[in-house]
Amino acid sequence: MRRLIWLSVVAAIAIAYPLLLSSPFQQRLGALVLLYAIAASAWNIVGGYAGQVSVGHVVFFGCGAYAAMGSYAKFGLSPLLGIPGGIVLAVGLAAIIGVPTLRLSGHYFSMATIAVAETVRLIVTNTEWLGAAVGLSGPTVPRNVFDLSFLSSLPYYYLFLVVLVITLLITWWMTNSRMGFYLRAIKDSERAARSLGAPASRTKLYAYMLSAALTSVAGALYAMMFGFVDPESGLGILISVKILIMAALGGAGLLFGPLIGAAILVPLEEISNSWLGGKGAGLTFVVYGAIIVLIARFQPGGLLSLFTGRRKPGADKGAGHAP
Amino acid sequence: MSFVLVQVIAGGLLLGAVYALFSSGLTLVWGMMNIVNFAHGDFVMLGMYVAYVVYTLMGGGPILGAPLATLVLATVGVVVYFALIRDIMKGPMLAQILGTFGLALLLRYSVFWWFGANFLSMPSNIVGGTYAFAGLRLEASRLLAGVVALLVTFGLHLLLTRTSLGSKMLAVAEDQTAAQLMGIRPDTMQAIAWAIAAGATGLAGALIANFFYIVPTVGETLGIVAFVTVSLGGFGSVPGALVAGLLIGVIESLSGYLIGAVYKDIVVYVLFLSFLWFRPQGLMGKM
């Protein structure tokens, strides 16, 4: 019951926010928070629940972004139509990375994800058809509403809100399904889970593929909002870093952890960028690095685990993830 | 075989020796403590910047820069061990990866913030000249780096296998409690391992600073190279790292020469991924 009250309060704030704080900057900020919350929640499925730290998640983000912009720039279609293509690409790539590495210890997986992300970035940067270093642009003047090209951030805000709710529902459904129970067992002790017959590698792979698909959707939405994608904004390793740190700061393996992380870090970065200008870029990541080190050292469960008691994240029962 | 190809292979071997040197640092801590330092490549980057600062402030070449970079990085290694690694070692995998990865960001962007994103380079005359060996022309700076790296890597191997310090470290790697009962302090041994590992990166950084581009993000590529080298050579095996490092150096220069400079990183990454598919236990190591 208490959880229900909390949920309705959060939902009410989320719906009312862009109407109450209605300056373009605030609306854009709200939309960005939701966008990163989608990406971080998607990461959370593999990074938090399955305990496999993907550092190259941006590659799926890029699949979605390039598919959305490509469907406009190459075929003259609505960017929306690129989303299924992006999902297929992302899931296929996840299988290529996941099948060999998820059998090995977690370090291999992390390093392989970096290697793949960098490989794809280098290849795209040198591929003329994908716009090379310049990237691809979306429609400058929207032909119709399906081009999803709006001047105001308000439509994006509500679109992102809907996608975020869907992402969270999928995550919640997953944790309560057989897969969620397998994942918790595997995370506690992979050897014990295997000996009890839980298909460890396959379950982790499914989680990874699901996460990749949702991240690709986030990438497509990102490209639509900004109207273009280039190798740096669509495939740069720093996007992965942002996604990962948001989930970890809020609480990896907790349903609302990524949302909390995004709500703290996105405003922090936007404000520091507008204060410090270009010089702030380096400093932002110094702060990010320091935050990650401090979380890892003192509060590996993330901020939200401060409030959910001393339980190990992911080790608790059923749907007990919500605050 | 064409003569240019021999030249390219020789260059690859010299660079590969440096890869072997800093990778043996990674393999040491990985094999001993089962922790992977994602900031390893950024340690090399720090070594390069130490050498650069030594040059700009004091005008000193590698004779001054290399020992100083080794010393500075060894200190960094010990500090990192006591401040971070000792605690996250016992934590979950997530904390281990996040901790060292966060450290990598912290180092990379502190340097970025301080020095800017520009490509810096050392003046080419600091270790000047080229040597001719049986028709091969080798730059002095690369020759110096390769030979020193090879000697130090070999020395590291002897240290780990032939001295009592090496045996003590091996004992801690095998069984901490048992080692403690024999009067060996695991904490001290692990701190020494971090000092050696980080010192090796400092030396490697100072050696390649003379001919490599110096830029804050160079650590990312070098970190992946070290990771690939260790997974090919097997954990904890310095000879394995040596063979794998030389191999990767040669493959990288050959692909840079035959396919194009842009693709040489891609070749290393793809090689790594195909190894994960077909031979995850590495070239000579066990799982």
Boltz contact constraints between the chains, C-beta under 6 A:
constraints:
  - contact:
      token1: [A, 53]
      token2: [B, 94]
      max_distance: 6.0
  - contact:
      token1: [A, 53]
      token2: [B, 97]
      max_distance: 6.0
  - contact:
      token1: [A, 100]
      token2: [B, 276]
      max_distance: 6.0
  - contact:
      token1: [A, 100]
      token2: [B, 277]
      max_distance: 6.0
  - contact:
      token1: [A, 101]
      token2: [B, 276]
      max_distance: 6.0
  - contact:
      token1: [A, 104]
      token2: [B, 280]
      max_distance: 6.0
  - contact:
      token1: [A, 106]
      token2: [B, 93]
      max_distance: 6.0
  - contact:
      token1: [A, 107]
      token2: [B, 36]
      max_distance: 6.0
  - contact:
      token1: [A, 110]
      token2: [B, 97]
      max_distance: 6.0
  - contact:
      token1: [A, 111]
      token2: [B, 227]
      max_distance: 6.0
  - contact:
      token1: [A, 112]
      token2: [B, 276]
      max_distance: 6.0
  - contact:
      token1: [A, 115]
      token2: [B, 224]
      max_distance: 6.0
  - contact:
      token1: [A, 115]
      token2: [B, 269]
      max_distance: 6.0
  - contact:
      token1: [A, 115]
      token2: [B, 272]
      max_distance: 6.0
  - contact:
      token1: [A, 119]
      token2: [B, 266]
      max_distance: 6.0
  - contact:
      token1: [A, 119]
      token2: [B, 269]
      max_distance: 6.0
  - contact:
      token1: [A, 122]
      token2: [B, 266]
      max_distance: 6.0
  - contact:
      token1: [A, 126]
      token2: [B, 262]
      max_distance: 6.0
  - contact:
      token1: [A, 248]
      token2: [B, 98]
      max_distance: 6.0
  - contact:
      token1: [A, 282]
      token2: [B, 109]
      max_distance: 6.0
  - contact:
      token1: [A, 282]
      token2: [B, 112]
      max_distance: 6.0
  - contact:
      token1: [A, 282]
      token2: [B, 113]
      max_distance: 6.0
  - contact:
      token1: [A, 283]
      token2: [B, 113]
      max_distance: 6.0
  - contact:
      token1: [A, 285]
      token2: [B, 105]
      max_distance: 6.0
  - contact:
      token1: [A, 285]
      token2: [B, 109]
      max_distance: 6.0
  - contact:
      token1: [A, 286]
      token2: [B, 109]
      max_distance: 6.0
  - contact:
      token1: [A, 286]
      token2: [B, 110]
      max_distance: 6.0
  - contact:
      token1: [A, 286]
      token2: [B, 113]
      max_distance: 6.0
  - contact:
      token1: [A, 288]
      token2: [B, 105]
      max_distance: 6.0
  - contact:
      token1: [A, 289]
      token2: [B, 102]
      max_distance: 6.0
  - contact:
      token1: [A, 289]
      token2: [B, 105]
      max_distance: 6.0
  - contact:
      token1: [A, 289]
      token2: [B, 106]
      max_distance: 6.0
  - contact:
      token1: [A, 290]
      token2: [B, 106]
      max_distance: 6.0
  - contact:
      token1: [A, 292]
      token2: [B, 98]
      max_distance: 6.0
  - contact:
      token1: [A, 292]
      token2: [B, 102]
      max_distance: 6.0
  - contact:
      token1: [A, 293]
      token2: [B, 99]
      max_distance: 6.0
  - contact:
      token1: [A, 293]
      token2: [B, 102]
      max_distance: 6.0
  - contact:
      token1: [A, 293]
      token2: [B, 103]
      max_distance: 6.0
  - contact:
      token1: [A, 296]
      token2: [B, 88]
      max_distance: 6.0
  - contact:
      token1: [A, 296]
      token2: [B, 95]
      max_distance: 6.0
  - contact:
      token1: [A, 296]
      token2: [B, 98]
      max_distance: 6.0
  - contact:
      token1: [A, 296]
      token2: [B, 99]
      max_distance: 6.0
  - contact:
      token1: [A, 297]
      token2: [B, 84]
      max_distance: 6.0
  - contact:
      token1: [A, 297]
      token2: [B, 87]
      max_distance: 6.0
  - contact:
      token1: [A, 300]
      token2: [B, 91]
      max_distance: 6.0
  - contact:
      token1: [A, 300]
      token2: [B, 92]
      max_distance: 6.0
  - contact:
      token1: [A, 300]
      token2: [B, 95]
      max_distance: 6.0
